[in-house]
């Protein structure tokens, strides 16, 4: 039993993480998405607060006063009690209705902000995930390279012992093997650091994770992406922000309107009647009309400030639309360029692979020297790493295209 427990503890568990699962974790755990959800809840509470202005208001007050003998004379009771129940109902108050409309617009704005945040989180998740797949391939290339140079050293030692290889070639083979080991350790360290950054981004705490899948070119449709830019969440947020500020102008203008409300009270207070203290109670009701005639031009200043905010947001909206449209065009250019690079790299890889095979065979039979093989393997590994790096850039550009148009 102890052996089984020791065996279980000696293994480290690795959680295989797909891109879909990573997106779920990012949406659930990322700080920006959590904060955006809280902003939505806050906007909902603001709606409740604004709605309170059109609902009836009920209040109650009570007071007790004890008068000293020198003050309680005549018909004044020594112990005075008084209470009031009051019901108020707004009949017309434009500022309340405009404020409620503004609160609803703000809640819708926060929903659009949340959508924009989610799209950005999804894009960043894909970018980091593709980077991990790329660095995972770099580790694999380094491992293959190490195995190659281990085999190369074995052959070099055999030839050296047979007296057909100079010592300098053997020393070069050993040095190249040590370099391959160092390159592998560097690739592993870079990959592990990226894993830690990814776990931190996902707010993931638990067993080690391993990205599942491999880098490959994802096909995309040729569509009218300029038209699809209408779905851009960043532009939607900017447009809705403008609507909210325009509604804020109406809220400030509503201060020019009078307000009308009705009230009803039931109250009682202690009074001396017939030589004894009694509680006198009764109803009152009526209406109130309030209108602020002059407030030192405060209303005019508030309206002017609100209008200036609208003008500022109009300029900001133009900038957002221009920048997003430019970003879309650059992304489409990147995708076209990267696709052409991938096609060229695929052909170059086939050529480099064949060249490496021929050089290796020539070296085994003593026709080629080690420098020729070294050049061939370096060329092939360099092309292979460039190919996967281009794949990473291509998939990241495609993710950015989705961020801009979906």
C-alpha positions in Angstrom: 0.0 0.0 0.0 2.8 2.4 0.8 4.5 1.6 -2.5 1.3 2.4 -4.3 0.9 5.8 -2.5 4.6 6.6 -3.2 4.1 5.7 -6.8 1.0 8.0 -7.1 2.8 10.9 -5.4 5.8 10.5 -7.6 3.8 11.3 -10.8 2.8 14.9 -11.6 -0.6 15.2 -13.1 -0.9 17.2 -16.3 -4.3 18.7 -17.4 -4.7 18.6 -21.2 -6.2 22.0 -22.1 -8.1 22.5 -25.4 -8.7 26.0 -26.9 -12.4 25.8 -26.1 -11.8 24.9 -22.5 -9.2 27.7 -22.2 -11.8 30.2 -23.6 -14.3 29.0 -21.0 -11.8 29.5 -18.2 -10.8 32.9 -19.4 -14.4 34.2 -19.7 -15.1 32.8 -16.2 -12.0 33.8 -14.3 -10.5 36.9 -16.1 -10.6 40.0 -13.9 -11.9 42.3 -16.7 -14.9 40.0 -17.4 -15.7 39.8 -13.7 -15.5 43.6 -13.2 -17.7 44.1 -16.3 -20.4 41.8 -14.9 -20.3 43.8 -11.7 -20.8 47.0 -13.7 -23.9 45.4 -15.2 -25.3 44.7 -11.8 -24.5 48.2 -10.7 -26.4 49.6 -13.7 -29.4 47.4 -12.8 -29.4 48.9 -9.3 -29.3 52.3 -10.8 -32.5 51.5 -12.8 -34.2 50.5 -9.5 -33.0 53.8 -8.0 -34.3 55.8 -10.9 -37.6 53.9 -10.8 -38.1 54.9 -7.2 -38.9 58.4 -8.3 -42.2 57.3 -10.0 -43.3 54.9 -7.2 -45.2 56.1 -4.1 -43.1 57.3 -1.1 -44.3 56.4 2.4 -42.7 57.9 5.5 -43.4 57.9 9.2 -42.1 60.2 11.9 -42.7 60.3 15.7 -41.6 62.7 18.4 -41.9 62.9 22.2 -41.4 66.0 24.3 -41.4 66.3 28.1 -42.1 69.9 29.3 -41.1 71.1 32.7 -43.6 72.6 35.1 -42.6 76.1 34.5 -43.3 75.6 30.7 -46.4 73.4 30.9 -49.1 75.9 31.9 -52.6 76.6 30.7 -53.7 74.1 28.1 -50.2 72.9 27.4 -49.7 69.1 28.2 -46.5 68.1 29.9 -46.0 65.0 27.8 -46.4 65.8 24.1 -46.6 63.0 21.5 -46.8 63.6 17.8 -46.6 61.3 14.7 -47.1 61.6 11.0 -47.7 59.1 8.2 -47.1 60.7 4.8 -47.7 59.3 1.3 -46.3 61.1 -1.7 -46.9 60.3 -5.3 -45.3 62.0 -8.3 -47.8 62.9 -10.9 -45.5 64.7 -13.3 -41.7 65.0 -13.0 -39.9 65.0 -16.4 -36.5 64.7 -14.7 -37.6 61.4 -13.1 -38.7 59.8 -16.4 -35.7 61.0 -18.2 -33.4 59.7 -15.5 -35.1 56.3 -15.7 -34.6 56.3 -19.5 -30.9 57.3 -18.9 -30.4 54.4 -16.4 -31.8 51.9 -18.9 -29.5 53.2 -21.6 -26.6 52.9 -19.2 -27.5 49.3 -18.4 -27.6 48.5 -22.1 -24.2 50.2 -22.5 -22.7 48.1 -19.8 -24.0 45.0 -21.6 -22.2 46.1 -24.8 -19.1 46.8 -22.8 -19.2 43.3 -21.4 -19.5 41.9 -24.9 -16.5 44.0 -26.0 -14.5 42.8 -23.0 -15.4 39.1 -23.8 -14.2 39.5 -27.4 -11.0 41.0 -26.2 -10.5 38.3 -23.6 -11.2 35.6 -26.3 -8.7 37.2 -28.7 -6.0 37.4 -26.0 -6.7 33.8 -25.0 -6.3 32.6 -28.6 -3.2 34.6 -29.1 -1.6 33.1 -26.0 -2.8 29.6 -26.8 -1.3 29.8 -30.3 1.9 31.1 -28.9 2.1 28.1 -26.6 1.5 25.7 -29.5 4.3 27.4 -31.4 6.7 27.2 -28.5 5.7 23.6 -28.0 6.8 22.9 -31.6 10.0 24.7 -30.9 10.7 22.3 -28.0 9.9 19.4 -30.3 12.3 20.7 -33.0 15.0 21.2 -30.4 14.4 17.6 -29.2 14.7 16.2 -32.7 17.8 18.3 -33.3 19.4 16.9 -30.1 18.7 13.4 -31.2 20.2 14.1 -34.5 23.4 15.5 -33.0 23.6 12.6 -30.5 23.6 10.2 -33.5 26.1 12.5 -35.3 28.5 12.3 -32.3 28.2 8.5 -32.3 29.1 8.3 -35.9 31.9 10.8 -35.5 33.4 8.8 -32.6 33.2 5.6 -34.6 35.0 7.2 -37.6 37.6 8.8 -35.3 38.4 5.5 -33.7 38.6 4.0 -37.2 41.1 6.7 -38.1 39.1 8.2 -40.9 38.0 11.4 -39.1 40.3 14.1 -37.8 40.1 15.1 -34.1 38.8 18.6 -35.0 35.7 17.1 -36.6 35.1 15.0 -33.4 35.5 18.1 -31.3 33.1 20.0 -33.5 30.5 17.2 -33.2 30.8 17.4 -29.4 30.4 21.1 -29.4 27.4 20.9 -31.6 25.8 18.4 -29.3 26.3 20.7 -26.3 24.8 23.5 -28.2 21.8 21.4 -29.1 21.4 20.6 -25.4 21.6 24.3 -24.5 19.1 25.2 -27.2 16.7 22.5 -25.9 16.9 23.8 -22.3 16.3 27.4 -23.5 13.3 26.3 -25.5 11.9 24.3 -22.5 12.4 27.3 -20.2 10.7 29.7 -22.7 7.8 27.3 -23.0 7.4 26.8 -19.3 7.5 30.6 -18.7 4.7 31.0 -21.3 2.7 28.3 -19.5 3.0 30.2 -16.3 1.9 33.4 -18.0 -1.1 31.6 -19.5 -2.1 30.1 -16.2 -1.9 33.5 -14.6 -4.0 35.0 -17.4 -6.7 32.3 -16.9 -6.4 32.6 -13.1 -5.9 28.9 -13.1 -4.6 27.2 -10.0 -4.2 23.4 -10.0 -2.2 20.7 -11.8 0.1 21.5 -14.6 -1.6 22.2 -18.0 -0.6 21.2 -21.4 -2.1 22.8 -24.5 -3.8 20.3 -26.7 -3.6 20.4 -30.5 -1.1 21.5 -33.1 -0.6 24.6 -35.2 -2.2 24.4 -38.6 -3.5 27.0 -41.1 -7.2 27.7 -40.4 -9.1 28.5 -43.6 -11.3 31.6 -43.6 -14.1 32.7 -46.0 -13.7 35.6 -48.4 -16.5 37.9 -47.2 -17.4 41.6 -47.3 -15.6 42.3 -44.0 -16.2 46.0 -44.4 -19.8 45.3 -44.0 -19.2 42.8 -41.2 -17.5 45.7 -39.3 -21.0 46.7 -38.3 -20.7 43.8 -35.7 -17.6 45.4 -34.2 -18.3 45.5 -30.4 -15.9 48.4 -29.8 -17.8 50.6 -32.3 -21.1 49.5 -30.7 -19.8 50.7 -27.4 -18.8 54.0 -28.8 -22.1 54.5 -30.5 -24.1 53.6 -27.4 -21.9 55.9 -25.3 -23.0 58.7 -27.6 -26.6 57.8 -27.1 -26.2 57.8 -23.3 -24.6 61.3 -23.4 -27.4 62.6 -25.6 -29.9 61.2 -23.1 -27.9 63.0 -20.3 -28.5 66.2 -22.2 -32.3 65.5 -22.0 -32.0 64.8 -18.3 -30.4 68.3 -17.7 -33.0 70.0 -19.9 -35.8 68.3 -17.8 -34.8 70.6 -15.0 -36.6 73.4 -16.8 -40.0 71.7 -16.4 -42.2 72.0 -13.3 -43.0 69.0 -11.1 -46.4 68.0 -9.8 -47.1 65.6 -7.0 -49.9 64.6 -4.6 -49.6 63.9 -0.9 -51.8 62.5 1.9 -51.0 62.5 5.6 -52.4 61.0 8.7 -51.1 62.7 11.8 -51.7 63.0 15.5 -50.4 65.0 18.4 -51.1 65.4 22.1 -53.5 68.2 23.1 -55.3 69.2 26.3 -59.0 68.9 25.8 -61.6 69.0 28.6 -58.9 69.2 31.3 -57.1 66.0 30.1 -54.5 65.1 27.6 -55.8 63.5 24.4 -54.4 62.5 21.1 -55.8 64.6 18.3 -55.7 62.7 14.9 -56.8 63.5 11.4 -56.1 63.4 7.6 -54.8 65.9 5.2 -54.2 65.7 1.5 -53.3 68.0 -1.4 -51.1 68.6 -4.3 -47.7 70.3 -4.7 -46.4 72.3 -7.7 -42.7 73.0 -7.8 -41.0 75.1 -10.3 -37.5 76.6 -10.0 -37.7 80.1 -11.5 -34.1 81.1 -11.3 -31.1 79.2 -10.0 -28.2 81.4 -11.0 -27.9 79.9 -14.5 -26.9 76.5 -13.0 -29.3 74.7 -15.3 -27.9 76.4 -18.4 -24.3 75.5 -17.4 -25.3 71.8 -16.8 -27.0 71.6 -20.2 -24.0 73.2 -21.9 -21.6 70.8 -20.2 -23.7 67.8 -21.2 -23.7 69.1 -24.8 -19.9 69.4 -24.8 -19.6 65.8 -23.6 -21.8 64.8 -26.6 -19.5 66.7 -29.0 -16.4 65.1 -27.5 -17.9 61.6 -27.9 -18.9 62.3 -31.5 -15.2 63.0 -32.2 -14.2 59.9 -30.3 -16.7 57.8 -32.3 -15.2 59.0 -35.5 -11.7 58.0 -34.3 -12.9 54.6 -33.2 -14.6 53.9 -36.5 -11.5 55.0 -38.4 -9.1 53.0 -36.3 -11.1 49.9 -36.4 -11.6 50.1 -40.2 -7.8 50.6 -40.6 -7.1 47.7 -38.3 -9.4 45.5 -40.3 -7.6 46.4 -43.6 -4.2 45.8 -42.1 -5.3 42.5 -40.7 -6.6 41.4 -44.1 -3.3 42.4 -45.7 -1.4 40.5 -43.0 -3.5 37.4 -43.7 -2.9 37.5 -47.4 0.9 38.1 -46.9 1.2 35.3 -44.3 -0.8 32.9 -46.5 1.7 33.5 -49.3 4.6 33.0 -46.9 3.2 29.7 -45.7 3.0 28.4 -49.2 6.6 29.4 -49.9 7.8 27.9 -46.6 6.1 24.6 -47.3 8.0 24.3 -50.6 11.2 25.4 -49.0 10.8 22.8 -46.3 10.4 20.0 -48.8 13.6 21.1 -50.5 15.5 21.5 -47.2 14.3 18.1 -46.0 15.6 16.4 -49.1 18.8 18.3 -49.0 19.3 17.2 -45.4 18.7 13.6 -46.3 21.2 13.7 -49.1 23.8 15.4 -47.0 23.4 12.9 -44.2 23.7 10.0 -46.6 26.8 11.5 -48.2 28.3 12.1 -44.8 27.8 8.4 -43.8 29.7 7.3 -46.8 32.5 9.8 -46.3 31.6 11.8 -49.4 30.5 15.0 -47.5 32.1 16.7 -44.6 30.5 17.6 -41.3 30.1 21.3 -42.2 27.9 20.4 -45.1 25.6 18.4 -42.8 25.7 21.2 -40.2 24.5 23.7 -42.8 21.8 21.4 -44.0 20.4 20.7 -40.5 20.6 24.3 -39.5 18.8 25.4 -42.7 16.0 22.8 -42.2 15.5 23.6 -38.5 15.5 27.3 -39.2 12.9 26.9 -42.0 10.8 24.6 -39.8 10.8 27.1 -36.9 10.0 29.9 -39.3 7.1 27.9 -40.7 5.5 27.4 -37.3 6.1 31.0 -36.3 4.4 32.1 -39.5 1.5 29.7 -38.6 1.3 31.4 -35.2 1.1 34.9 -36.8 -1.4 33.7 -39.3 -3.8 32.2 -36.7 -3.3 35.2 -34.5 -4.3 37.5 -37.4 -7.3 35.3 -38.1 -8.3 35.6 -34.4 -7.9 39.4 -34.7 -10.2 39.4 -37.8 -12.8 37.6 -35.7 -12.4 40.1 -32.9 -13.0 42.9 -35.4 -16.0 41.5 -37.2 -17.8 38.8 -35.2 
